[in-house]
């Protein structure tokens, strides 16, 4: 296993959670997305860091298909790399010395769910068992995420009770920064060993299990279902392939 960035060891244990479905429709052949908006309703928890179900609350999800391919928002496999206006490839605001758009600002300012859009895709050129979660910051300031999302799975309206395991030996910066308008990526391998297991048709995502309640999670349909056995989730990275390398 190769890890490009180290992360805080204490946060590696924050992935324990209890999973339950919200009602979501089927996605297209590319990906689906969810606008994170807390909306207290009857029902029980999305992925949480506490390891116990939330008393109530789910996330309101707007799921729409997006195209997977070599370009566009449905292609997290494409490098979100340097451009003339973004030389470091991190979505840095151009021409600004505003400290609220710098990475350091994220270390003390966690992302707000209402400013995030979450999607999941089955990118071309990746192993068939891999899905990629993307999180876009729609806010005007840089914000910080946990080093990886909390990931679980459901099938036919029922939580499978299986959670994805993050890399071990984390340490380093206190948060993963996401600049205004930028997107970060987390690869998820449903079945790294190719073993037998239940077939999931939905993925449950909590973008920041250290700071967000269950109600801020989203449940998104998997356009391509897959067998789930000892799943793993990679660290957030500025490209999907970098995250894949951390699995």
PyMOL commands that set and color helices and strands:
alter all, ss='L'
color gray80, all
select helices_A, chain A and resi 9-15+99-101+103-106+113-115+214-216+240-244
alter helices_A, ss='H'
color red, helices_A
select strands_A, chain A and resi 31-35+37-39+58-60+116-121+130-137+143-145+150-155+158-163+176-178+183-189+199-206+218-227+232-233
alter strands_A, ss='S'
color yellow, strands_A
deselect
rebuild
show_as cartoon
